[in-house]
Amino acid sequence: MAGQPMTQASGKTGLRRRPVAIAAGLLATAAIVVTIVIWQSLPESHTATELALQRSQLALISRQLLPLEHAAQSEALAARATWPSIAAGLPAHPGPRLAERAASANAAAQALPTPAFVEVRHELVGAGERIAATFADFEMLTRRSWAHVDQALGALQHGPASVASFERANAGLYINSIYDAHFEASMIGEHVLSTYRRLGGPQAFGSSLTRAQVHSIYVTFSPQTLRLAPHLWKQLLAERPGVG
């Protein structure tokens, strides 16, 4: 009986933490949605010179995205194979299968090529600059976050208890970064397509950027290809109070 009040208090503490985690997840998702809405609502320039510049930059970015499709798809497949096992945090005692999957996801992330437009993204304008910045963030966050998760799983398997505890406690930031990076990158295809249409479509771009090329980018950099599921806050919402 002496231990019963402590158990109830612990349960209440867990219940208090869940709404905080859920609220944080909802706020993060809402922030991304607001960013996307602002992005899509920004006005396009209407002068002939600026329109021509924006078309040339979108065509340049798109032609550099096309060769990246296979690498992006490979990274997404490896990420999706690993994600369900880490979405709610790293397990205290990960098995070798999870470690192998995380290592594969890390290798696929490190193998993502860096397109030339990333180096000049601050010189781009309008939608071109935003698309380039989104891909640059995706590449950076994916590489760094998978590397950390891979390292943390190694520490949990083979490291001392103090190091393992530290890595597990701090892995949430990197796990969330993996999700957010894929979420934002999954919108690149829609942004390329909508910008292509706003800037005149096939008639304006001609052979510099075709409808088929835009469609290919739209399919690869889409929620169906890149987005990860489930997300942590959705799991928390689905849990019954006091369970877990």
C-alpha positions in Angstrom: 0.0 0.0 0.0 2.9 2.3 0.7 3.9 2.2 -2.9 0.4 2.9 -4.3 0.4 6.7 -3.9 3.7 6.9 -5.7 2.3 4.9 -8.6 -0.7 7.2 -8.9 1.4 10.3 -8.8 3.6 8.8 -11.5 0.6 8.1 -13.6 -0.7 11.7 -13.2 2.7 13.0 -14.1 2.6 10.9 -17.3 -0.8 12.3 -18.1 0.4 15.8 -17.6 3.3 15.3 -20.0 1.3 13.9 -22.8 -0.8 17.1 -23.4 2.4 19.1 -23.5 4.0 16.8 -26.1 0.8 16.7 -28.1 0.5 20.6 -28.0 4.2 20.9 -29.1 3.5 18.6 -32.0 0.4 20.4 -33.0 2.2 23.8 -32.8 5.1 22.5 -34.9 2.8 21.2 -37.6 0.7 24.4 -37.6 3.9 26.4 -38.0 4.8 24.4 -41.1 1.4 24.8 -42.6 1.4 28.6 -42.0 4.8 28.8 -43.7 3.5 26.9 -46.7 0.4 29.1 -46.9 2.6 32.3 -46.8 4.9 30.8 -49.4 2.1 30.1 -51.8 0.5 33.5 -51.2 3.6 35.5 -52.0 3.0 37.6 -55.1 5.0 36.9 -58.3 6.7 39.7 -60.1 5.0 40.8 -63.4 7.8 42.6 -65.2 9.0 40.8 -68.3 12.6 40.9 -67.1 11.8 39.5 -63.7 9.5 36.8 -65.1 12.2 35.7 -67.5 14.7 35.5 -64.6 12.3 33.5 -62.5 11.6 31.1 -65.3 15.2 30.6 -66.0 16.0 29.9 -62.3 13.0 27.5 -62.0 14.2 25.6 -65.1 17.7 25.5 -63.7 16.6 24.1 -60.3 14.3 21.6 -61.9 16.9 20.2 -64.2 19.2 19.7 -61.2 16.4 18.1 -59.2 15.7 15.5 -61.9 19.0 13.6 -61.5 18.4 13.5 -57.7 15.1 11.6 -57.9 16.6 8.1 -57.5 18.8 9.1 -54.5 15.8 10.9 -52.9 13.6 7.8 -53.4 16.2 5.5 -52.0 16.7 7.7 -48.9 12.9 7.8 -48.4 12.6 4.0 -48.6 15.4 3.5 -46.1 13.8 6.1 -43.8 10.4 4.6 -44.0 11.8 1.2 -43.1 13.3 2.6 -39.9 10.9 5.3 -38.9 8.1 3.3 -37.2 10.7 1.9 -34.7 12.0 5.3 -33.7 9.0 7.7 -34.2 8.2 7.6 -30.4 11.8 7.6 -29.4 14.8 5.2 -29.3 14.1 1.9 -27.5 16.2 1.3 -24.4 17.4 -2.0 -25.8 17.5 -1.8 -29.6 18.1 -5.0 -31.5 20.6 -5.5 -34.3 17.8 -5.3 -37.0 17.0 -1.7 -36.0 20.6 -0.8 -35.9 21.1 -2.2 -39.4 18.1 -0.3 -40.7 19.3 3.0 -39.2 22.7 2.4 -40.6 21.1 2.0 -44.1 19.0 5.1 -43.6 22.1 7.0 -42.6 24.1 5.7 -45.6 21.3 6.7 -48.0 21.1 10.2 -46.4 24.9 10.7 -46.7 24.7 9.6 -50.3 22.3 12.4 -51.3 24.1 14.5 -53.9 24.4 18.2 -53.4 23.0 20.1 -56.4 24.8 23.2 -57.6 21.8 25.4 -56.9 22.4 24.9 -53.1 25.6 26.8 -53.2 24.0 29.8 -55.0 20.5 29.7 -53.3 21.0 33.1 -51.7 21.4 34.6 -55.2 18.1 33.2 -56.4 14.8 35.1 -56.3 11.2 34.3 -55.6 10.0 30.7 -55.6 13.4 29.5 -56.9 15.1 30.7 -53.8 12.5 29.1 -51.5 12.6 25.7 -53.3 16.4 25.7 -53.2 16.4 26.6 -49.5 13.9 23.8 -48.7 16.0 21.2 -50.5 19.2 22.5 -48.7 17.5 22.2 -45.3 16.2 18.7 -46.2 19.7 17.5 -47.1 21.4 19.1 -44.1 18.9 17.9 -41.5 18.5 14.5 -43.0 22.3 13.9 -43.0 22.9 15.2 -39.6 19.9 13.7 -37.9 20.4 10.2 -39.3 24.1 10.3 -38.4 23.2 11.1 -34.8 20.5 8.5 -34.6 22.9 5.9 -36.0 25.5 7.0 -33.4 22.9 6.9 -30.6 21.8 3.4 -31.4 25.4 2.3 -31.3 25.8 3.8 -27.9 22.7 2.1 -26.7 24.0 -1.3 -27.9 27.6 -1.1 -26.9 28.3 2.0 -24.9 28.4 2.6 -21.1 25.1 3.2 -19.4 25.7 6.9 -18.8 26.4 7.6 -22.5 23.5 5.5 -23.6 21.2 7.3 -21.2 22.4 10.7 -22.5 22.0 9.7 -26.2 18.5 8.3 -25.7 17.4 11.4 -23.8 18.6 13.8 -26.5 17.6 11.7 -29.6 14.1 13.3 -29.8 15.4 16.5 -31.3 17.0 14.6 -34.2 14.1 12.3 -34.6 11.8 15.2 -35.0 14.2 16.8 -37.4 14.0 13.8 -39.6 10.3 14.0 -39.7 10.2 17.7 -40.4 12.8 17.6 -43.1 10.8 14.9 -45.0 7.6 16.8 -44.5 8.9 20.0 -46.0 10.7 18.2 -48.8 7.5 16.5 -49.7 6.1 19.9 -50.7 8.8 20.7 -53.2 7.0 18.9 -56.0 3.8 20.9 -55.4 5.8 24.2 -55.3 7.6 23.4 -58.5 4.3 22.6 -60.3 2.4 25.6 -58.9 5.2 28.0 -59.8 5.6 26.4 -63.3 1.9 27.1 -63.9 2.0 30.7 -62.5 5.0 31.5 -64.7 3.2 30.4 -67.9 3.5 26.6 -68.1 4.6 24.8 -71.2 4.0 27.7 -73.6 6.3 30.0 -71.6 9.0 27.5 -70.8 9.2 25.5 -74.0 11.9 22.9 -74.1 13.8 24.5 -71.1 11.3 22.8 -68.7 8.7 20.4 -70.0 5.4 19.3 -68.5 6.8 15.7 -68.2 9.8 16.9 -66.3 7.7 18.9 -63.9 5.4 15.9 -63.4 8.3 13.7 -62.5 9.5 16.1 -59.9 6.0 16.4 -58.6 5.7 12.7 -58.1 9.1 12.2 -56.4 9.0 15.2 -54.1 5.5 14.5 -52.8 3.8 13.4 -49.6 3.2 9.9 -51.1 7.0 9.4 -51.7 8.8 11.3 -48.9 6.5 11.8 -46.0 7.0 9.6 -42.9 4.2 8.0 -40.8 3.2 7.9 -38.1 4.1 11.2 -36.4 4.7 11.2 -32.7 1.9 13.5 -31.7 -0.6 11.3 -33.6 0.7 8.3 -31.6 0.2 10.2 -28.4 -3.3 11.2 -29.3 -4.1 7.5 -30.0 -2.8 6.3 -26.7 -5.1 5.6 -23.8 -4.4 7.6 -20.6 -2.1 5.8 -18.3 -0.9 3.3 -21.0 2.8 3.3 -22.1 
